[in-house]
Amino acid sequence: MKTLISYSSTDSSSITKTTRATLFSVIGVASALTLTACQPQKPDYNYLIGETMGTSYHISYQLPADGDEAAIQASIDERLQQINDSMSTYQADSTISTFNRLGKDTPITIDADFSHVLEVSRTVYEQSGGAFDPTVMPLINTWGFGSTMTIERLQSPPTASEIAQAKALVDFKSVIKKDNTIYKTKDGVGLDFSAVAKGYGVDVIADVLRNDYQIRNYMVEIGGEIASSGVNNQQQPWQIAIDAPIEDSTVSERQTISAIRQPMNTANQMYLATSGNYRNSVIFDGKRYSHTIDPTTGEPIAGGAPSVTVAADSVALADAWATALTAMPYEKALNLAKEQNLAALFVVLADNVNPEDLAGHDKNSDSKDNWQVVQTPAMQALRTDKPM
């Protein structure tokens, strides 16, 4: 099977991959979306596994009677390669890498994929008050949160001057789109779509299955970001389990704390993404810090939700929002999610939960050990959806 150019150097060995939210957190690993509906397939369901964007993809779909499995696989690989050619920061000749090397006021032509991801990023950037910012990489590099996180950097953090210098290059407003071109108004500004591109890749594969091959029953996953449609091979709506954010847990040690069942409505589709930091964090001076950098303060997040799951109108949008909500303190993130009417689910320490946040919850469900699930009204409505 064709291996595509990676976005990052993260491993892709696990079938139940966790989301790697690498916009604010270079290797901040999200709460796992375990594919509980992916049981051994019946003959009329196909299961594809591949690698892309520094992680793996897993696809289960019902093959039409006249379907051509090889053609479907080729179409998927072709579209994923196109996305890499456009947005892979690990591919020197990609559009995004070329843009990042250019000086100010130098336009570059972008493709439809790039344009769409740029607009999704712009929307979440504006609605999150800058918590989602695809130009944040200078701050991440300044804090030394590259491939690993160690306590040494927190013991000797960047100076105020170093942080200010990096923040000066975190400027999404300086990226200007005009027709099918973009340019920057400030030297040194660069883009990184790592926290939205995997979600967009899921959307693209779902479009290939649905629009090119008229497939209605499928589940697509890239690095934990998921789109599902129709029913699984047991003729039941897809159901996605969410792991408890147990620090340093392995695949075999993961414990489910909640699950989201695909709504049984006229759309009969679901788009989910999860982001979090609990697998890569350190404690310093009594506080837990993650790789996630708040671009508005220039400093690592302390007190953020360990795991956030978002359902939206597309996986790209869910991916961006899940990242944004982990880039701010939990209470602020919960309030913003409610204000924006987001379908969001937070997994937090029970001691940090305001009893009012649990209004409408079954208090005997969605909790494990010291963890508690808190959901917005929109997520609660999604999870209690009834057939129409």
KACOR-V472385 format. One record per residue. RES is the residue in one small letter. PSI is psi as a letter, one per 40 degrees, with the letter a starting at -180 (NA if undefined). OMEGA is omega in radians with two decimals (999 if undefined). Layout:
res->RES psi->PSI omega->OMEGA
res->RES psi->PSI omega->OMEGA
This chain:
res->m psi->i omega->-3.07
res->k psi->h omega->3.07
res->t psi->h omega->-3.08
res->l psi->i omega->-3.14
res->i psi->h omega->-3.05
res->s psi->i omega->2.96
res->y psi->d omega->-3.10
res->s psi->i omega->-3.08
res->s psi->e omega->-3.11
res->t psi->i omega->-3.08
res->d psi->i omega->-3.14
res->s psi->f omega->-3.04
res->s psi->d omega->-3.01
res->s psi->h omega->3.07
res->i psi->d omega->3.09
res->t psi->g omega->-3.07
res->k psi->i omega->2.99
res->t psi->i omega->3.12
res->t psi->h omega->3.10
res->r psi->g omega->-3.07
res->a psi->g omega->-2.94
res->t psi->f omega->3.05
res->l psi->d omega->3.10
res->f psi->d omega->-3.06
res->s psi->h omega->-2.99
res->v psi->d omega->3.04
res->i psi->f omega->3.09
res->g psi->h omega->-3.00
res->v psi->h omega->-3.05
res->a psi->i omega->2.98
res->s psi->h omega->-3.05
res->a psi->h omega->2.95
res->l psi->g omega->-3.05
res->t psi->h omega->-3.04
res->l psi->g omega->-3.02
res->t psi->d omega->-3.11
res->a psi->e omega->-3.07
res->c psi->g omega->3.06
res->q psi->i omega->3.11
res->p psi->h omega->-2.95
res->q psi->i omega->2.97
res->k psi->i omega->-3.05
res->p psi->d omega->-3.07
res->d psi->e omega->3.02
res->y psi->h omega->3.11
res->n psi->i omega->-3.12
res->y psi->h omega->-3.11
res->l psi->h omega->3.09
res->i psi->h omega->3.09
res->g psi->a omega->3.14
res->e psi->h omega->3.10
res->t psi->i omega->3.01
res->m psi->f omega->3.10
res->g psi->e omega->-3.14
res->t psi->a omega->-3.10
res->s psi->i omega->2.99
res->y psi->i omega->3.13
res->h psi->h omega->-3.06
res->i psi->h omega->3.03
res->s psi->h omega->-3.11
res->y psi->i omega->3.08
res->q psi->h omega->-3.10
res->l psi->h omega->3.08
res->p psi->i omega->-3.09
res->a psi->d omega->-3.13
res->d psi->e omega->-3.06
res->g psi->i omega->3.13
res->d psi->h omega->-3.06
res->e psi->d omega->-3.12
res->a psi->d omega->3.13
res->a psi->d omega->3.11
res->i psi->d omega->3.11
res->q psi->d omega->-3.13
res->a psi->d omega->3.14
res->s psi->d omega->3.12
res->i psi->d omega->-3.12
res->d psi->d omega->3.14
res->e psi->d omega->-3.13
res->r psi->d omega->3.11
res->l psi->d omega->3.09
res->q psi->d omega->3.10
res->q psi->d omega->3.12
res->i psi->d omega->3.07
res->n psi->d omega->3.12
res->d psi->d omega->-3.13
res->s psi->d omega->-2.88
res->m psi->e omega->3.14
res->s psi->h omega->3.08
res->t psi->e omega->3.09
res->y psi->e omega->3.10
res->q psi->h omega->-2.97
res->a psi->d omega->-3.08
res->d psi->e omega->3.11
res->s psi->i omega->3.13
res->t psi->d omega->-3.09
res->i psi->d omega->3.12
res->s psi->d omega->3.10
res->t psi->d omega->3.11
res->f psi->d omega->-3.09
res->n psi->d omega->3.12
res->r psi->e omega->-3.07
res->l psi->i omega->3.02
res->g psi->i omega->-3.10
res->k psi->i omega->3.06
res->d psi->f omega->3.11
res->t psi->h omega->-3.06
res->p psi->i omega->3.05
res->i psi->h omega->-3.14
res->t psi->h omega->3.12
res->i psi->i omega->3.14
res->d psi->i omega->-3.10
res->a psi->d omega->3.11
res->d psi->d omega->-3.14
res->f psi->d omega->-3.11
res->s psi->d omega->-3.12
res->h psi->d omega->-3.13
res->v psi->d omega->3.09
res->l psi->d omega->-3.12
res->e psi->d omega->3.05
res->v psi->d omega->3.13
res->s psi->d omega->-3.14
res->r psi->d omega->-3.14
res->t psi->d omega->-3.10
res->v psi->d omega->3.06
res->y psi->d omega->-3.09
res->e psi->d omega->-3.07
res->q psi->d omega->3.13
res->s psi->e omega->-3.13
res->g psi->f omega->3.11
res->g psi->e omega->3.12
res->a psi->d omega->3.04
res->f psi->h omega->-3.09
res->d psi->h omega->-3.10
res->p psi->e omega->3.03
res->t psi->e omega->-2.99
res->v psi->e omega->-3.00
res->m psi->d omega->3.11
res->p psi->d omega->3.10
res->l psi->d omega->3.13
res->i psi->d omega->3.12
res->n psi->d omega->-3.14
res->t psi->d omega->3.13
res->w psi->e omega->3.11
res->g psi->f omega->-3.11
res->f psi->g omega->-3.13
res->g psi->b omega->-3.06
res->s psi->d omega->3.11
res->t psi->i omega->3.09
res->m psi->h omega->3.12
res->t psi->i omega->-3.11
res->i psi->e omega->-3.07
res->e psi->d omega->-3.10
res->r psi->d omega->3.10
res->l psi->d omega->3.08
res->q psi->d omega->3.11
res->s psi->g omega->-3.02
res->p psi->i omega->3.08
res->p psi->i omega->3.10
res->t psi->i omega->3.09
res->a psi->d omega->3.13
res->s psi->d omega->3.13
res->e psi->d omega->3.12
res->i psi->d omega->3.13
res->a psi->d omega->3.12
res->q psi->d omega->3.11
res->a psi->d omega->-3.13
res->k psi->d omega->3.13
res->a psi->d omega->3.13
res->l psi->e omega->3.06
res->v psi->g omega->-2.94
res->d psi->g omega->-3.12
res->f psi->d omega->-3.14
res->k psi->e omega->3.13
res->s psi->e omega->3.08
res->v psi->h omega->-3.01
res->i psi->h omega->3.07
res->k psi->h omega->3.09
res->k psi->h omega->-3.05
res->d psi->b omega->-3.12
res->n psi->f omega->3.09
res->t psi->i omega->2.99
res->i psi->i omega->3.02
res->y psi->i omega->3.13
res->k psi->i omega->3.12
res->t psi->e omega->-3.12
res->k psi->h omega->3.09
res->d psi->i omega->3.05
res->g psi->e omega->3.11
res->v psi->h omega->3.12
res->g psi->i omega->-3.12
res->l psi->i omega->3.00
res->d psi->h omega->-3.09
res->f psi->f omega->-3.03
res->s psi->d omega->-3.07
res->a psi->e omega->3.09
res->v psi->d omega->-3.05
res->a psi->d omega->3.13
res->k psi->d omega->3.07
res->g psi->d omega->3.11
res->y psi->d omega->3.09
res->g psi->d omega->3.08
res->v psi->d omega->3.10
res->d psi->d omega->-3.10
res->v psi->d omega->3.13
res->i psi->d omega->3.10
res->a psi->d omega->3.10
res->d psi->d omega->3.11
res->v psi->d omega->-3.12
res->l psi->d omega->-3.01
res->r psi->d omega->-3.01
res->n psi->d omega->-3.09
res->d psi->d omega->-3.05
res->y psi->e omega->3.08
res->q psi->f omega->3.09
res->i psi->h omega->-3.07
res->r psi->d omega->-3.14
res->n psi->h omega->-3.10
res->y psi->i omega->2.97
res->m psi->h omega->-3.13
res->v psi->h omega->3.14
res->e psi->h omega->2.96
res->i psi->h omega->3.08
res->g psi->f omega->3.12
res->g psi->e omega->3.07
res->e psi->h omega->-2.89
res->i psi->h omega->2.90
res->a psi->h omega->3.09
res->s psi->i omega->-3.12
res->s psi->i omega->3.06
res->g psi->b omega->-3.06
res->v psi->i omega->3.09
res->n psi->a omega->-3.06
res->n psi->e omega->3.01
res->q psi->e omega->-3.14
res->q psi->f omega->3.08
res->q psi->i omega->3.06
res->p psi->i omega->3.11
res->w psi->i omega->3.09
res->q psi->h omega->-3.07
res->i psi->h omega->-3.14
res->a psi->i omega->3.14
res->i psi->h omega->-3.10
res->d psi->i omega->2.89
res->a psi->h omega->-3.08
res->p psi->g omega->-3.12
res->i psi->h omega->-3.06
res->e psi->h omega->3.08
res->d psi->e omega->3.12
res->s psi->i omega->3.10
res->t psi->i omega->3.14
res->v psi->d omega->-3.09
res->s psi->e omega->-3.09
res->e psi->e omega->-3.09
res->r psi->i omega->3.14
res->q psi->h omega->-3.13
res->t psi->h omega->3.09
res->i psi->d omega->-3.11
res->s psi->i omega->3.11
res->a psi->i omega->3.10
res->i psi->h omega->-3.12
res->r psi->h omega->3.13
res->q psi->h omega->-3.12
res->p psi->i omega->3.09
res->m psi->g omega->-3.13
res->n psi->a omega->-3.07
res->t psi->d omega->3.13
res->a psi->d omega->3.08
res->n psi->f omega->3.13
res->q psi->i omega->3.11
res->m psi->h omega->3.14
res->y psi->h omega->-3.01
res->l psi->i omega->2.98
res->a psi->i omega->3.11
res->t psi->i omega->3.09
res->s psi->i omega->3.13
res->g psi->i omega->-2.99
res->n psi->e omega->-2.91
res->y psi->d omega->-3.12
res->r psi->e omega->-3.13
res->n psi->g omega->3.13
res->s psi->i omega->3.12
res->v psi->i omega->3.10
res->i psi->h omega->3.13
res->f psi->h omega->-3.11
res->d psi->f omega->3.06
res->g psi->e omega->3.13
res->k psi->i omega->3.08
res->r psi->h omega->3.14
res->y psi->i omega->3.08
res->s psi->i omega->3.03
res->h psi->e omega->-3.05
res->t psi->h omega->3.10
res->i psi->h omega->3.02
res->d psi->h omega->-3.07
res->p psi->e omega->-3.14
res->t psi->d omega->3.11
res->t psi->d omega->-3.11
res->g psi->e omega->-3.08
res->e psi->i omega->3.12
res->p psi->i omega->3.11
res->i psi->h omega->2.97
res->a psi->h omega->-3.13
res->g psi->e omega->3.08
res->g psi->i omega->3.10
res->a psi->h omega->3.12
res->p psi->d omega->-3.10
res->s psi->h omega->3.10
res->v psi->h omega->3.07
res->t psi->h omega->-3.13
res->v psi->h omega->2.97
res->a psi->h omega->-3.08
res->a psi->a omega->-3.12
res->d psi->e omega->3.04
res->s psi->i omega->3.13
res->v psi->d omega->3.09
res->a psi->d omega->3.13
res->l psi->d omega->3.10
res->a psi->d omega->-3.14
res->d psi->d omega->-3.13
res->a psi->d omega->-3.12
res->w psi->d omega->3.12
res->a psi->d omega->3.10
res->t psi->d omega->-3.13
res->a psi->d omega->-3.08
res->l psi->e omega->3.04
res->t psi->e omega->-3.12
res->a psi->f omega->3.10
res->m psi->i omega->3.11
res->p psi->i omega->-3.01
res->y psi->d omega->-3.07
res->e psi->d omega->3.10
res->k psi->d omega->3.14
res->a psi->d omega->3.14
res->l psi->d omega->3.14
res->n psi->d omega->3.12
res->l psi->d omega->3.13
res->a psi->d omega->3.10
res->k psi->d omega->-3.14
res->e psi->d omega->-3.11
res->q psi->e omega->-3.13
res->n psi->f omega->3.12
res->l psi->i omega->2.98
res->a psi->g omega->-3.04
res->a psi->i omega->3.14
res->l psi->h omega->-3.12
res->f psi->h omega->2.98
res->v psi->h omega->-3.02
res->v psi->i omega->3.05
res->l psi->h omega->-3.07
res->a psi->d omega->-3.12
res->d psi->e omega->-3.10
res->n psi->e omega->-3.04
res->v psi->h omega->3.01
res->n psi->h omega->-3.13
res->p psi->d omega->3.12
res->e psi->d omega->3.12
res->d psi->e omega->-3.08
res->l psi->e omega->3.13
res->a psi->h omega->3.13
res->g psi->e omega->3.13
res->h psi->i omega->2.88
res->d psi->h omega->-2.99
res->k psi->e omega->3.09
res->n psi->e omega->-3.13
res->s psi->i omega->3.05
res->d psi->f omega->3.03
res->s psi->i omega->3.12
res->k psi->h omega->-3.13
res->d psi->b omega->-3.11
res->n psi->e omega->-3.06
res->w psi->i omega->3.12
res->q psi->h omega->3.06
res->v psi->h omega->3.04
res->v psi->h omega->-3.10
res->q psi->i omega->3.08
res->t psi->i omega->3.08
res->p psi->d omega->-3.14
res->a psi->d omega->3.09
res->m psi->d omega->3.12
res->q psi->d omega->3.11
res->a psi->d omega->3.12
res->l psi->d omega->-3.05
res->r psi->e omega->3.12
res->t psi->e omega->-3.11
res->d psi->h omega->3.12
res->k psi->i omega->3.11
res->p psi->i omega->-3.14
res->m psi->NA omega->999
